[in-house]
Amino acid sequence: MPFGIFSSRWAGVLTGRITKKQSPPSSCDPAKSKVAYQKPALSGLLSPPSTIKVVRDDVVIKTEEVDSEDEDDFASPTRDQRVAVDSTTRCDQDILPSVERSTSPEEMILLPSIETSLLGRLRGGNLENSDDGSDEAEYGDNPDGEDHSDQRDEEFEPEASPDFPAGRWNIPEEILEQYQDLRRGVGGSETWTATESHLHRLLGLRGHHPLMPGEWKRDFTGFNLEDILFAPVGSGNAVALRTVTSGMSAQFRATKALGRIFSLPARVGDLRREGDEDKYPKLIATLIEKEILRYLSWVQKDAGLDRLFYASNIGVYRLREDSTEAEITEQLNSLMTEWADGYREWYVEMGIKGAPRTLFALVVLQHIVFVITRDASDPDGKNRFLAQLDLSRSDGRWLDHALNLALPINLARDGMVRVMDNFAVKPGADEDSDPDA
């Protein structure tokens, strides 16, 4: 099993719109956009009707209007599809206001057909990529020819009840009730792991409680962020986006890394406008993958995880842009199943108990990022689609998308930090664990 190169980020299932609708300016001409650009063929993944479930193999894609509020402008839904979105859904979409102040400068335009490579790069917090298949030989072959999978699955003992101090902020009762209504509308939410539930809560309630230390505010002066996103200085309460290493140098590097994620949607938009129509879909996917991996690398280095040998619970995947929807679904199912099996095997063989049970993946498809999760402790577990982020949009959603990317990365990091004392140090790792070195 090629688990040596595995390292993935999966996130959960997010229903409903969690930010207010941003109306495009009247000067936009959808007709011109549709003539100049064609909609990607993967309609079932990119812009499905809001009340339909698309089922392929063991993946159930719950298709809500998470990030398709302007769908009427670019997806050309039928009259019946528009009517299917009832008044209750529309009301829920405005429950949790956007944390942004900026308005939409222009209408979203979908990019033309895509081209990439499935699993363009598998990246983990600890393990190097391998092109020679050596990892499969090491982990996939059974030397005695016997099936030990059932025994290993029974021995896998994941973290029982993780603690999430970043979720202890006081939220107005009315907002909490609205959020609970939002969550109850998600099919299968009662089976989520504790980590999936916490991530969904962070995503659903962002903008209603602090997510970053108050000391970071001055470093983001140019981003015009709301005060609610920063904890009161000296409050002592934990926040979701933070450093593990203390010190001013760590803060500088943290805000610099997060700032690049904040600016990513704008850079994607610039690349779309300036690039060649035949080339920029691939350039955009490459940019998104590179910046996510860059932020992931900083998060791991800040925690000291880059020096350790461990099976990671998070990864970034780039899909082939010329694959059909059926091919993508089949390959994602196969990949996630192998990854979950290898993840359990590794911790059983190492004799490590209390490993995080939730696997996270950020899947890049041209300008779209899917946030997905999987319960590794369940051999028959299903993949859960938590959010669909369109980073090419320029309707004031840049902060929503940036937080949607940063929160699962930090949450996955926290899970590994709780068990990192059990990990061996990589051969040749520097003795100085200072991430600023």
N, C-alpha and C positions, 0 to 999 in steps of 0.2 A: 504494500500500500504506500503510495507516494505521500506519506504524512510528513516527511521531512521538509517539504516545501509548503505545508499548509499553514495558514494563519489568516483568519477571516473575521469580518465584522458583519454580524447579522443583527437586525434590530426588532421588531415586533409587529404590531398591526395598528395603524393609526386611522381612525375613522373621522369623517367630517372635516370641515375647514376650521383651522384654529386661528385664522387671522381674518380680518375684515376684507371684504372685496375691494380691490383697487381698480377703479374704472379707467380704461384707456382713454386718452384724449380724443375728442371728436374728429381731429384731423387724420386719425388713422384710417386707412383704406383697406379693409380685410380682403376685398376683391383682388387688389394688386398683390397682396401678400400671397394669395393662393395661386396666382399665376406664376409668380417668381419662384415659389418654393413648393415642393411636394411633401405631403405628409408621410412619415416613415410607415413601412408596411406593418410594423408590430402594433397594430391598433389595440389588440387585447391587453397589451402591457402599458402602452403609453397614454391612451386617452379613451378608456372604455366607458360605457354608460354607468352612471353612478349607482345603479341598483342591481347590477348583474354580477354573478360569480363565474369566473372562468376557471375550469378545473382541467388540469393536465397532470396525468400520473398522480404523484403524491403531493403535488403543490396545489394549494388552493389560493388563488389570488383574489383577495377581497378588494373589489374595485370601488373605492369611494373617491370623492372629490377632494382628496388631500391637497393636491397641488395642481388642480385643473380648473380653478375658478373662472378663468377666461376661456374655458373650453368651447363655448359657443362661438368664439371668434376664430378659432383655428382648427377645430376638429370637425366642423360641419355636422353636428349630431342631427338626427331626424327629429321631426316634431314630437313623435311619441317618446323619444328619449328625453327630450326637454321636459315634457309633461311628467315623466316618471319621477323627477326630482320634486318631491312634495314640499309643502310649505314648512313642515317640521324640519326637514333637512336644511332648507334655506335659513331657518331661524337659528339652527345649531351652528351654522357656518359663521355667524356673527357673534356667537357667545363670547369667544375668547379673542380679544382685540389684538391687532398686530402690535409688535413691539417697535415697529418702525414709524418714522415720521414722513419719510419721502413718499412722493406720489409717482405714479407711473409715467415715465417720459415718453413711452411709445408702446405700441401693441406688440405682444409676443409673436414671433415668427418662427415656425418650426424649420429646422434644418432639413436639407434634402437627404436622400438615402445615405446610409452609413457604411463604414468599412473599418474593421479592426481585427482583433484576434481574440478568440475565446480564451479566457485566462491569460490575457496578454502578459500579466505578471502576477504571480502569487507571492504575497509578501507577509512575513510574520514578524513578530517582535523579536524573535530569537534565532530563527533558522534561515540558512542561506538557500537561495534557489539552486536547483539542480537540473541540468539538462541531459544528464547521461543515464537517468533512471536508477541511479544507485540507491536512492531513498526507497524506491519500490522494492528493490531486492532486499533491503534491510528490514523493512517493516511488513512487506506483503507476503513473503514466503514463509510457509510453516514448515520448519525443518523435520518434524516428526510426522507430518501428514495428517495430524488429527485436528479436529475442529474444537478450539477452545473459546469460541466467541461467547457462548452462553455463560461459561464460567467467568470470563473476564467482565461481561456486562454485570453479572451479579456482584462482583467484587468492587466495581467502580463506586466510590463513595464521594459524591460531590458535596460542595458546601451546602449545609443544611438550611440555615436561616441567616442569610447575609444582612448586614446592618447598613442602612442608607441614611446617614446623618444629614445629607444635603436635602432631604425631603421633609425636614422638620420645621420649615418656615410656616408661619401662620398665614392661611389663605382665607379670605372672606367666605363665610358659609354659603352664600348664594352662588359664588363661583364654583365652590366644591360640588354643590348639588348639580350644577350645570355640567361640570366635568363628568360626574358619575353617570348622568344621563347619556353623555357622549360615549362613555366607555361601554355602557350596557348595550349600545347599538352595534358593538363590534362582535360578530360571531366568534365564539371560541375564546373570548377573553377570560372566561372562568378557568381555563386550563393554562394560562400564562404562568411562567416561572416568576419568582419574586423580582428578579432582575428585569424581565420584560415589563412587568407591571410598573416598576419604578421608572424605567425609561419612558414608557408611554405617558406616565404622569408628568415627568419633566418636560416632554415635548408638548403635551396638552396644556400645561399651566405656565409655560414660559411666558414671561411678560407680567406675571402676577407675583413673582417672588425673586429674590436675588439669585443670580447664577455665577457671579464673579466676586472676588474680594474687592472691598471698597478702595483699597490701595491701587487697584488697576485703573481706576476711572481716569486719572490724569494721562495715562498712556493711550487712551482712546478718544482724546478730545476731538480729533478730526472726524470721528465716525458719528457724532451726534446721537449717542446712545441714551436711552431713558435711564433716569436715576434708579428705577426699581430693579434694574439688572445688577446693581452693585450692592453688596452687603454694607451696612453701616460700619465704619471703621471702628475696630475694637469690639464688635458685637460678639465675637467668639463662635458664632454659628458656622457650620460647614457649608460650603457651596460646591456645586457640581464641577465647575471649571476652576481648577486651582493647580498649584505646583505641589509636588511631593518634597522636592528639595527647597529649603528655606534660603532667604537672602535676596538682596536687591538684584544681583546678577540673574538669579533664577526668574525673578519677576520680569525683568527686561526680556529675557528670551521667551518666556511664556506669552507675553503680550505681543511680541513680534511674530511668533508663530501663529497665534490666533488672529492677528491682524491680516495675515496673508489669506487665511480662510475667509475673513470678512470681505476682503477685496476680490475673492475668486469670481463671484458672479459678474462683477463689473468687467473683469479681464476676459471672461468668456464672451460677454456681449461685445467688447471691443474686437476680439478676434473674429467673431461672426461677421461684423460689419466690414472689417478690413481684409479678411481672407478670401482666397479663391474658393468659389462654390464647390469645386471638385475636391478641394483639399481640406477646407477648414473643419468639416465634421471630425476627421481623424485628428487634426491639430487640437481641437477642443477637447476630445476625449483624452488625448495625451496630457494636456495641461491639467485637467481635472484629476486624473490618476496621479500625476506627479505631485500636485499640491496636497492631496489627501495623504499620500505616502510620506511626504515631507513632514506634515503635521504629526502623523503617527510616529515617525521616527523621533521627533522631539519629545513627545509624550512618554515614549518608552525610555529614552535616554534620561529624562528628568527623574524618572522613577528608579533608574538603575537596572531596568529589565534588559537593556541591550547587552549587558555583560553576562547574562545568565542563559543557561540551556533549559528550555522548557517548551511545552506544546502550547502554542498561543491560542487564545480564544477570539482572535480578531484578525481580519484580513481584508484586502482590497482586490477586487476582481474586475478585469476589463473584458467585456464580451465582444465577440465578433460582430461587427456592424452589418455584415451581409448575411447573418444567420436568420433563419425563419423563427417565428415564435415557438413552434414545436421543438425545433432544435435547441433553442435557448433553454426552454423549460426542461427538456430531457437532460441536457448537460449540467444544468444547475442542480437538478435532483440528484444526479449521479455524484457530482462533486461534493455536495453537502452530506450525502449519506456516507461516502468514504471518509470525509473529514471527521464527522461525528464518531464513526467507528474507530478511526485511528486515534482520535483524541482520548477516548475511553481506554483503549489499549495502552497508550503511552503512560497514562497516570497509574494504571494498574501495574504495569511492568516496573515502573519506578517506585511503587509502593507509597505514592503520595496521596493523601486523603484531603478532602476539603477543597478541591479545585473548583473553579466556577463551572456551573453546569450550562450556562447560556453562551452560545457562540454568536458572534456578530459578524456581519459582512456588509460592506459597501460595494455595490455592483455598479460599474460604470458602463453605460450604453450611450455612446455619443455624448450628448449634453444632458442626459438623464442619469441620476444616481438613485438606485433602489436601496433602501435600508431594510435589512432582513435579519431574522433571528432563527435559532434552532436550539431545542433542548437536547444537549448532547447526552444526558443521562437516560433518555428514552430511545432504545434501538429502533422503535417504530415511529419516531418523532416526525413532525411535519415542519416544513419551512413556512415562516410567517413573514408576510410583507408588511412592514410597519409604515413606510412612507415612500413616496415617489417625488423626487426633487428635480425640477426642471431649472437648471442653472443658467439657461440662456434667456430666461425671462427678465424683463426690465421694468417690472411693475411695482417696485418697492419691496420685493420679497427677499432682498439680499440677506438681511439679518436673520430672517426665519430659516433660510436655507443654510446659512453658516452655522447656526446653533444646532440644526438638525444633523449636521456633519460632526460637529465637535462633541456633542453630548454623548453619543454612543461610544466614541473613541475614549473619552475620559472614563466612562462607566466601565468599559472593558478593562482599562488599565487598573482601576481600583480593585476589580476582582482578582487580578493577578498579584497586586501588591499584598493582598491579605494572605497569600500563600507563598510568596517569593522566598521566604526563609528556607524552604525545602528544596530550592533549585540549586543545582551545581553551577559553579562559575565556569564560563567558557575557557578552554585552553588558550593561553596567550592574552586573555583580557587584561587590560591595564589595571593596575592596583588602585589608581585614583578613580573613584566612582563619581567625582564631581562632574555633572553634566555640562558645566560651563567651561570645563578644561579644554 
